[in-house]
């Protein structure tokens, strides 16, 4: 009889642990996707901010670059996520990378350095804070005891 009770508890505990792990995994994925969406929106909002015009410049801004930021939901090998693009082009040539650099933090034209924020720097700054939010959402899930 003792053996039966012990086996029963072990099996039940294993099932509960399995549900908890599956639930944490689902909660983590949901939290990460929501936070990624929010971070993507924040990055785009920050990247839309233009620096002050160069003193004495006669250039008239079209704000095409500002209007060209897009967020797209994508499927990846590891799940779902979001892609940020800026397809602003002049005479058929895309120029976003020259203004704010690329995802590696490279490619920004010298004339824009120190004036326009680097895309990668903005993304990394906001993503560091976002990781904390993901952890908090997972902790909330565990704290509620939702195991199914």
N, CA and C atoms as an extended XYZ file, in Angstrom:
444
Properties=species:S:1:pos:R:3:atomname:S:1:resname:S:1:resid:I:1 pbc="F F F"
N         0.825       -1.196        0.000 N   UNK     1
C         0.000        0.000        0.000 CA  UNK     1
C         0.869        1.260        0.000 C   UNK     1
N         1.894        1.248        0.761 N   UNK     2
C         2.799        2.379        0.791 CA  UNK     2
C         3.395        2.642       -0.589 C   UNK     2
N         3.748        1.586       -1.279 N   UNK     3
C         4.314        1.709       -2.617 CA  UNK     3
C         3.313        2.338       -3.574 C   UNK     3
N         2.061        1.951       -3.499 N   UNK     4
C         1.022        2.489       -4.370 CA  UNK     4
C         0.856        3.988       -4.147 C   UNK     4
N         0.833        4.400       -2.897 N   UNK     5
C         0.673        5.826       -2.582 CA  UNK     5
C         1.869        6.606       -3.096 C   UNK     5
N         3.042        6.072       -2.887 N   UNK     6
C         4.251        6.746       -3.345 CA  UNK     6
C         4.243        6.879       -4.874 C   UNK     6
N         3.897        5.840       -5.572 N   UNK     7
C         3.821        5.877       -7.028 CA  UNK     7
C         2.768        6.877       -7.479 C   UNK     7
N         1.633        6.881       -6.813 N   UNK     8
C         0.554        7.796       -7.159 CA  UNK     8
C         1.000        9.241       -6.995 C   UNK     8
N         1.680        9.548       -5.920 N   UNK     9
C         2.162       10.914       -5.681 CA  UNK     9
C         3.207       11.283       -6.720 C   UNK     9
N         4.103       10.373       -7.014 N   UNK    10
C         5.152       10.632       -7.993 CA  UNK    10
C         4.546       10.906       -9.365 C   UNK    10
N         3.590       10.082       -9.767 N   UNK    11
C         2.947       10.266      -11.063 CA  UNK    11
C         2.201       11.591      -11.102 C   UNK    11
N         1.467       11.889      -10.043 N   UNK    12
C         0.727       13.151       -9.994 CA  UNK    12
C         1.684       14.333      -10.003 C   UNK    12
N         2.756       14.237       -9.242 N   UNK    13
C         3.743       15.315       -9.201 CA  UNK    13
C         4.384       15.514      -10.570 C   UNK    13
N         4.677       14.402      -11.232 N   UNK    14
C         5.278       14.487      -12.557 CA  UNK    14
C         4.300       15.153      -13.532 C   UNK    14
N         3.036       14.789      -13.449 N   UNK    15
C         2.028       15.407      -14.328 CA  UNK    15
C         1.894       16.898      -14.048 C   UNK    15
N         1.889       17.259      -12.760 N   UNK    16
C         1.801       18.672      -12.403 CA  UNK    16
C         3.032       19.423      -12.885 C   UNK    16
N         4.191       18.814      -12.721 N   UNK    17
C         5.426       19.458      -13.175 CA  UNK    17
C         5.398       19.629      -14.693 C   UNK    17
N         4.915       18.622      -15.392 N   UNK    18
C         4.810       18.713      -16.847 CA  UNK    18
C         3.882       19.829      -17.278 C   UNK    18
N         2.734       19.938      -16.605 N   UNK    19
C         1.788       21.018      -16.917 CA  UNK    19
C         2.412       22.373      -16.613 C   UNK    19
N         3.132       22.442      -15.493 N   UNK    20
C         3.780       23.698      -15.119 CA  UNK    20
C         4.801       24.098      -16.181 C   UNK    20
N         5.622       23.160      -16.588 N   UNK    21
C         6.651       23.460      -17.594 CA  UNK    21
C         6.008       23.878      -18.909 C   UNK    21
N         4.982       23.157      -19.353 N   UNK    22
C         4.292       23.533      -20.593 CA  UNK    22
C         3.646       24.912      -20.454 C   UNK    22
N         3.074       25.143      -19.280 N   UNK    23
C         2.438       26.432      -19.051 CA  UNK    23
C         3.442       27.571      -19.027 C   UNK    23
N         4.583       27.328      -18.388 N   UNK    24
C         5.631       28.354      -18.352 CA  UNK    24
C         6.138       28.614      -19.765 C   UNK    24
N         6.316       27.557      -20.526 N   UNK    25
C         6.790       27.706      -21.898 CA  UNK    25
C         5.803       28.540      -22.718 C   UNK    25
N         4.528       28.239      -22.601 N   UNK    26
C         3.502       28.987      -23.332 CA  UNK    26
C         3.438       30.433      -22.845 C   UNK    26
N         3.532       30.612      -21.509 N   UNK    27
C         3.485       31.963      -20.947 CA  UNK    27
C         4.704       32.768      -21.393 C   UNK    27
N         5.861       32.114      -21.426 N   UNK    28
C         7.086       32.798      -21.849 CA  UNK    28
C         6.984       33.220      -23.310 C   UNK    28
N         6.476       32.333      -24.144 N   UNK    29
C         6.335       32.654      -25.565 CA  UNK    29
C         5.358       33.807      -25.769 C   UNK    29
N         4.237       33.749      -25.070 N   UNK    30
C         3.233       34.808      -25.180 CA  UNK    30
C         3.805       36.141      -24.673 C   UNK    30
N         4.486       36.087      -23.520 N   UNK    31
C         5.070       37.302      -22.948 CA  UNK    31
C         6.129       37.881      -23.871 C   UNK    31
N         6.986       37.013      -24.399 N   UNK    32
C         8.059       37.481      -25.281 CA  UNK    32
C         7.494       38.122      -26.545 C   UNK    32
N         6.459       37.520      -27.108 N   UNK    33
C         5.860       38.067      -28.328 CA  UNK    33
C         5.199       39.422      -28.059 C   UNK    33
N         4.503       39.540      -26.932 N   UNK    34
C         3.861       40.811      -26.595 CA  UNK    34
C         4.901       41.896      -26.343 C   UNK    34
N         5.939       41.541      -25.593 N   UNK    35
C         6.988       42.518      -25.309 CA  UNK    35
C         7.725       42.883      -26.595 C   UNK    35
N         7.978       41.906      -27.449 N   UNK    36
C         8.644       42.193      -28.723 CA  UNK    36
C         7.808       43.157      -29.566 C   UNK    36
N         6.499       42.982      -29.548 N   UNK    37
C         5.614       43.890      -30.268 CA  UNK    37
C         5.726       45.308      -29.700 C   UNK    37
N         5.691       45.394      -28.376 N   UNK    38
C         5.795       46.706      -27.719 CA  UNK    38
C         7.149       47.364      -27.992 C   UNK    38
N         8.231       46.576      -27.906 N   UNK    39
C         9.568       47.113      -28.153 CA  UNK    39
C         9.688       47.576      -29.601 C   UNK    39
N         9.143       46.796      -30.517 N   UNK    40
C         9.176       47.173      -31.927 CA  UNK    40
C         8.490       48.520      -32.136 C   UNK    40
N         7.336       48.698      -31.518 N   UNK    41
C         6.622       49.981      -31.617 CA  UNK    41
C         7.468       51.113      -31.032 C   UNK    41
N         8.097       50.863      -29.881 N   UNK    42
C         8.926       51.888      -29.234 CA  UNK    42
C        10.143       52.248      -30.087 C   UNK    42
N        10.771       51.235      -30.680 N   UNK    43
C        11.929       51.489      -31.549 CA  UNK    43
C        11.499       52.364      -32.729 C   UNK    43
N        10.402       52.006      -33.356 N   UNK    44
C         9.920       52.785      -34.504 CA  UNK    44
C         9.593       54.215      -34.083 C   UNK    44
N         8.917       54.370      -32.936 N   UNK    45
C         8.605       55.725      -32.452 CA  UNK    45
C         9.887       56.544      -32.254 C   UNK    45
N        10.910       55.926      -31.651 N   UNK    46
C        12.175       56.630      -31.427 CA  UNK    46
C        12.885       56.956      -32.742 C   UNK    46
N        12.843       56.012      -33.686 N   UNK    47
C        13.551       56.222      -34.941 CA  UNK    47
C        12.869       57.275      -35.813 C   UNK    47
N        11.607       57.540      -35.574 N   UNK    48
C        10.885       58.552      -36.360 CA  UNK    48
C        11.260       59.982      -35.966 C   UNK    48
N        11.953       60.131      -34.845 N   UNK    49
C        12.307       61.473      -34.376 CA  UNK    49
C        13.481       62.012      -35.193 C   UNK    49
N        13.268       63.136      -35.821 N   UNK    50
C        14.312       63.771      -36.624 CA  UNK    50
C        15.172       64.666      -35.746 C   UNK    50
N        16.459       64.737      -36.027 N   UNK    51
C        17.301       65.691      -35.307 CA  UNK    51
C        17.001       67.112      -35.799 C   UNK    51
N        17.485       68.076      -35.072 N   UNK    52
C        17.300       69.470      -35.486 CA  UNK    52
C        17.955       69.679      -36.852 C   UNK    52
N        17.384       70.549      -37.666 N   UNK    53
C        17.991       70.812      -38.975 CA  UNK    53
C        19.410       71.379      -38.811 C   UNK    53
N        20.238       71.125      -39.798 N   UNK    54
C        21.590       71.680      -39.789 CA  UNK    54
C        21.475       73.189      -39.968 C   UNK    54
N        22.103       73.957      -39.075 N   UNK    55
C        22.013       75.418      -39.199 CA  UNK    55
C        22.472       75.893      -40.587 C   UNK    55
N        21.662       76.729      -41.192 N   UNK    56
C        21.997       77.295      -42.494 CA  UNK    56
C        21.664       76.394      -43.682 C   UNK    56
N        21.182       75.190      -43.414 N   UNK    57
C        20.857       74.273      -44.503 CA  UNK    57
C        19.592       74.729      -45.220 C   UNK    57
N        19.593       74.581      -46.547 N   UNK    58
C        18.420       74.940      -47.346 CA  UNK    58
C        17.585       73.722      -47.708 C   UNK    58
N        18.004       72.558      -47.200 N   UNK    59
C        17.297       71.312      -47.501 CA  UNK    59
C        15.896       71.359      -46.881 C   UNK    59
N        14.891       71.019      -47.677 N   UNK    60
C        13.514       70.978      -47.205 CA  UNK    60
C        13.156       69.513      -46.933 C   UNK    60
N        12.809       69.214      -45.733 N   UNK    61
C        12.493       67.828      -45.354 CA  UNK    61
C        11.171       67.376      -45.952 C   UNK    61
N        11.171       66.133      -46.446 N   UNK    62
C         9.957       65.538      -47.006 CA  UNK    62
C         9.275       64.624      -45.990 C   UNK    62
N        10.007       64.194      -44.989 N   UNK    63
C         9.541       63.263      -43.951 CA  UNK    63
C         9.197       61.887      -44.517 C   UNK    63
N         9.706       61.578      -45.709 N   UNK    64
C         9.527       60.249      -46.281 CA  UNK    64
C        10.175       59.194      -45.390 C   UNK    64
N        11.359       59.494      -44.891 N   UNK    65
C        12.064       58.549      -44.025 CA  UNK    65
C        11.222       58.243      -42.781 C   UNK    65
N        10.627       59.247      -42.205 N   UNK    66
C         9.784       59.072      -41.017 CA  UNK    66
C         8.569       58.208      -41.308 C   UNK    66
N         7.957       58.409      -42.457 N   UNK    67
C         6.753       57.656      -42.822 CA  UNK    67
C         7.051       56.229      -43.280 C   UNK    67
N         8.304       55.919      -43.548 N   UNK    68
C         8.662       54.627      -44.137 CA  UNK    68
C         8.977       53.529      -43.131 C   UNK    68
N         8.899       53.795      -41.834 N   UNK    69
C         9.141       52.758      -40.833 CA  UNK    69
C         7.948       51.818      -40.778 C   UNK    69
N         8.222       50.518      -40.824 N   UNK    70
C         7.156       49.508      -40.816 CA  UNK    70
C         7.499       48.374      -39.853 C   UNK    70
N         6.471       47.815      -39.262 N   UNK    71
C         6.584       46.647      -38.387 CA  UNK    71
C         5.810       45.520      -39.047 C   UNK    71
N         6.456       44.362      -39.175 N   UNK    72
C         5.820       43.214      -39.804 CA  UNK    72
C         5.967       42.004      -38.894 C   UNK    72
N         4.865       41.296      -38.657 N   UNK    73
C         4.932       40.064      -37.878 CA  UNK    73
C         5.481       38.972      -38.785 C   UNK    73
N         6.479       38.245      -38.300 N   UNK    74
C         7.122       37.209      -39.100 CA  UNK    74
C         7.235       35.907      -38.310 C   UNK    74
N         7.305       34.813      -39.042 N   UNK    75
C         7.572       33.511      -38.438 CA  UNK    75
C         9.046       33.214      -38.636 C   UNK    75
N         9.674       32.734      -37.564 N   UNK    76
C        11.092       32.396      -37.634 CA  UNK    76
C        11.262       30.928      -37.274 C   UNK    76
N        12.472       30.466      -37.318 N   UNK    77
C        12.767       29.082      -36.953 CA  UNK    77
C        12.383       28.823      -35.489 C   UNK    77
N        12.567       29.811      -34.646 N   UNK    78
C        12.296       29.639      -33.213 CA  UNK    78
C        10.893       30.055      -32.795 C   UNK    78
N        10.095       30.555      -33.699 N   UNK    79
C         8.737       30.975      -33.337 CA  UNK    79
C         8.294       32.173      -34.147 C   UNK    79
N         7.631       33.103      -33.480 N   UNK    80
C         7.152       34.308      -34.138 CA  UNK    80
C         7.908       35.499      -33.617 C   UNK    80
N         7.908       36.558      -34.399 N   UNK    81
C         8.579       37.774      -33.989 CA  UNK    81
C         8.147       38.922      -34.873 C   UNK    81
N         8.903       39.989      -34.812 N   UNK    82
C         8.591       41.188      -35.584 CA  UNK    82
C         9.836       41.668      -36.307 C   UNK    82
N         9.629       42.190      -37.496 N   UNK    83
C        10.714       42.740      -38.295 CA  UNK    83
C        10.455       44.225      -38.466 C   UNK    83
N        11.509       45.012      -38.319 N   UNK    84
C        11.419       46.452      -38.520 CA  UNK    84
C        12.143       46.786      -39.816 C   UNK    84
N        11.480       47.532      -40.673 N   UNK    85
C        12.104       47.946      -41.928 CA  UNK    85
C        11.853       49.418      -42.188 C   UNK    85
N        12.734       49.979      -42.975 N   UNK    86
C        12.523       51.318      -43.513 CA  UNK    86
C        12.945       51.244      -44.968 C   UNK    86
N        11.972       51.332      -45.839 N   UNK    87
C        12.217       51.172      -47.268 CA  UNK    87
C        12.237       52.511      -48.004 C   UNK    87
N        12.509       53.602      -47.287 N   UNK    88
C        12.565       54.911      -47.934 CA  UNK    88
C        13.588       54.869      -49.058 C   UNK    88
N        13.183       55.401      -50.193 N   UNK    89
C        14.074       55.381      -51.360 CA  UNK    89
C        13.959       56.688      -52.127 C   UNK    89
N        15.072       57.047      -52.732 N   UNK    90
C        15.100       58.225      -53.610 CA  UNK    90
C        15.719       57.782      -54.924 C   UNK    90
N        15.029       58.032      -55.993 N   UNK    91
C        15.465       57.617      -57.327 CA  UNK    91
C        15.762       56.116      -57.353 C   UNK    91
N        14.909       55.347      -56.669 N   UNK    92
C        15.028       53.898      -56.661 CA  UNK    92
C        16.098       53.333      -55.736 C   UNK    92
N        16.781       54.170      -55.008 N   UNK    93
C        17.857       53.717      -54.125 CA  UNK    93
C        17.427       53.879      -52.663 C   UNK    93
N        17.414       52.759      -51.940 N   UNK    94
C        17.059       52.795      -50.520 CA  UNK    94
C        18.189       53.449      -49.732 C   UNK    94
N        17.811       54.345      -48.806 N   UNK    95
C        18.844       55.107      -48.110 CA  UNK    95
C        18.793       55.014      -46.583 C   UNK    95
N        17.876       54.239      -46.027 N   UNK    96
C        17.738       54.165      -44.575 CA  UNK    96
C        19.011       53.805      -43.836 C   UNK    96
N        19.753       52.843      -44.346 N   UNK    97
C        20.994       52.425      -43.696 CA  UNK    97
C        22.027       53.529      -43.626 C   UNK    97
N        22.024       54.432      -44.591 N   UNK    98
C        22.969       55.546      -44.567 CA  UNK    98
C        22.604       56.566      -43.491 C   UNK    98
N        21.319       56.625      -43.165 N   UNK    99
C        20.853       57.601      -42.176 CA  UNK    99
C        21.055       57.087      -40.753 C   UNK    99
N        20.626       55.840      -40.481 N   UNK   100
C        20.645       55.334      -39.096 CA  UNK   100
C        21.478       54.059      -38.924 C   UNK   100
N        22.156       53.617      -39.962 N   UNK   101
C        22.938       52.389      -39.860 CA  UNK   101
C        22.043       51.171      -40.027 C   UNK   101
N        22.653       50.002      -39.905 N   UNK   102
C        21.904       48.759      -40.073 CA  UNK   102
C        21.773       48.020      -38.741 C   UNK   102
N        21.289       46.792      -38.786 N   UNK   103
C        21.069       46.009      -37.572 CA  UNK   103
C        22.372       45.691      -36.848 C   UNK   103
N        23.486       45.778      -37.539 N   UNK   104
C        24.791       45.526      -36.919 CA  UNK   104
C        25.409       46.802      -36.355 C   UNK   104
N        24.754       47.937      -36.582 N   UNK   105
C        25.288       49.212      -36.121 CA  UNK   105
C        26.294       49.806      -37.099 C   UNK   105
N        26.279       49.320      -38.322 N   UNK   106
C        27.241       49.758      -39.335 CA  UNK   106
C        26.518       50.454      -40.489 C   UNK   106
N        27.275       51.149      -41.310 N   UNK   107
C        26.740       51.698      -42.551 CA  UNK   107
C        26.247       53.125      -42.483 C   UNK   107
N        26.232       53.732      -41.299 N   UNK   108
C        25.740       55.108      -41.216 CA  UNK   108
C        26.739       56.043      -41.898 C   UNK   108
N        26.226       56.915      -42.750 N   UNK   109
C        27.074       57.868      -43.459 CA  UNK   109
C        27.659       58.883      -42.482 C   UNK   109
N        28.860       59.319      -42.756 N   UNK   110
C        29.574       60.258      -41.883 CA  UNK   110
C        28.750       61.507      -41.604 C   UNK   110
N        28.068       62.014      -42.602 N   UNK   111
C        27.281       63.247      -42.423 CA  UNK   111
C        26.177       63.082      -41.372 C   UNK   111
N        25.713       61.845      -41.168 N   UNK   112
C        24.630       61.604      -40.221 CA  UNK   112
C        25.119       61.202      -38.822 C   UNK   112
N        26.391       60.848      -38.708 N   UNK   113
C        26.941       60.413      -37.415 CA  UNK   113
C        26.881       61.552      -36.401 C   UNK   113
N        26.417       61.190      -35.206 N   UNK   114
C        26.320       62.186      -34.141 CA  UNK   114
C        25.056       63.025      -34.202 C   UNK   114
N        24.324       62.925      -35.283 N   UNK   115
C        23.065       63.653      -35.410 CA  UNK   115
C        21.886       62.694      -35.323 C   UNK   115
N        21.915       61.648      -36.168 N   UNK   116
C        20.848       60.651      -36.180 CA  UNK   116
C        21.237       59.516      -35.255 C   UNK   116
N        20.278       59.034      -34.504 N   UNK   117
C        20.539       57.905      -33.613 CA  UNK   117
C        20.774       56.640      -34.434 C   UNK   117
N        21.680       55.806      -33.957 N   UNK   118
C        21.994       54.555      -34.640 CA  UNK   118
C        20.915       53.530      -34.294 C   UNK   118
N        20.359       52.911      -35.326 N   UNK   119
C        19.261       51.954      -35.148 CA  UNK   119
C        19.593       50.879      -34.114 C   UNK   119
N        20.739       50.262      -34.251 N   UNK   120
C        21.103       49.179      -33.335 CA  UNK   120
C        21.171       49.658      -31.883 C   UNK   120
N        21.690       50.847      -31.652 N   UNK   121
C        21.786       51.380      -30.289 CA  UNK   121
C        20.401       51.553      -29.665 C   UNK   121
N        19.473       52.078      -30.451 N   UNK   122
C        18.099       52.262      -29.964 CA  UNK   122
C        17.476       50.910      -29.648 C   UNK   122
N        17.622       49.962      -30.556 N   UNK   123
C        17.064       48.626      -30.367 CA  UNK   123
C        17.639       47.948      -29.125 C   UNK   123
N        18.953       47.975      -28.966 N   UNK   124
C        19.581       47.324      -27.819 CA  UNK   124
C        19.167       47.965      -26.502 C   UNK   124
N        19.105       49.275      -26.464 N   UNK   125
C        18.706       49.977      -25.243 CA  UNK   125
C        17.302       49.570      -24.814 C   UNK   125
N        16.386       49.555      -25.756 N   UNK   126
C        15.006       49.209      -25.417 CA  UNK   126
C        14.850       47.722      -25.127 C   UNK   126
N        15.616       46.866      -25.783 N   UNK   127
C        15.479       45.427      -25.577 CA  UNK   127
C        15.997       44.993      -24.209 C   UNK   127
N        17.023       45.662      -23.688 N   UNK   128
C        17.542       45.334      -22.354 CA  UNK   128
C        16.431       45.496      -21.322 C   UNK   128
N        15.707       46.586      -21.397 N   UNK   129
C        14.594       46.815      -20.463 CA  UNK   129
C        13.469       45.812      -20.710 C   UNK   129
N        13.283       45.418      -21.941 N   UNK   130
C        12.198       44.496      -22.286 CA  UNK   130
C        12.406       43.115      -21.682 C   UNK   130
N        13.638       42.665      -21.609 N   UNK   131
C        13.906       41.343      -21.020 CA  UNK   131
C        13.384       41.266      -19.593 C   UNK   131
N        13.532       42.334      -18.842 N   UNK   132
C        13.021       42.377      -17.478 CA  UNK   132
C        11.506       42.212      -17.469 C   UNK   132
N        10.822       42.836      -18.406 N   UNK   133
C         9.368       42.707      -18.495 CA  UNK   133
C         8.950       41.262      -18.781 C   UNK   133
N         9.688       40.581      -19.629 N   UNK   134
C         9.377       39.176      -19.937 CA  UNK   134
C         9.505       38.334      -18.671 C   UNK   134
N        10.591       38.518      -17.948 N   UNK   135
C        10.787       37.765      -16.699 CA  UNK   135
C         9.664       38.048      -15.701 C   UNK   135
N         9.251       39.298      -15.612 N   UNK   136
C         8.169       39.660      -14.688 CA  UNK   136
C         6.862       38.981      -15.080 C   UNK   136
N         6.562       38.935      -16.365 N   UNK   137
C         5.329       38.287      -16.819 CA  UNK   137
C         5.348       36.785      -16.518 C   UNK   137
N         6.488       36.148      -16.671 N   UNK   138
C         6.602       34.717      -16.364 CA  UNK   138
C         6.429       34.495      -14.865 C   UNK   138
N         7.033       35.353      -14.054 N   UNK   139
C         6.883       35.244      -12.592 CA  UNK   139
C         5.417       35.411      -12.179 C   UNK   139
N         4.720       36.333      -12.825 N   UNK   140
C         3.298       36.524      -12.540 CA  UNK   140
C         2.521       35.254      -12.855 C   UNK   140
N         2.845       34.631      -13.956 N   UNK   141
C         2.179       33.399      -14.354 CA  UNK   141
C         2.402       32.320      -13.294 C   UNK   141
N         3.631       32.144      -12.874 N   UNK   142
C         3.944       31.114      -11.865 CA  UNK   142
C         3.249       31.451      -10.554 C   UNK   142
N         3.238       32.720      -10.197 N   UNK   143
C         2.630       33.144       -8.945 CA  UNK   143
C         1.123       32.918       -8.894 C   UNK   143
N         0.481       32.861      -10.036 N   UNK   144
C        -0.962       32.623      -10.087 CA  UNK   144
C        -1.300       31.152       -9.940 C   UNK   144
N        -0.307       30.297      -10.095 N   UNK   145
C        -0.537       28.858       -9.955 CA  UNK   145
C        -1.328       28.273      -11.095 C   UNK   145
N        -1.226       28.874      -12.279 N   UNK   146
C        -1.955       28.347      -13.446 CA  UNK   146
C        -1.119       27.261      -14.084 C   UNK   146
N        -1.487       26.035      -13.884 N   UNK   147
C        -0.677       24.915      -14.361 CA  UNK   147
C        -1.325       24.127      -15.474 C   UNK   147
N        -2.317       24.644      -16.110 N   UNK   148
C        -2.937       23.896      -17.210 CA  UNK   148
C        -2.978       24.726      -18.452 C   UNK   148
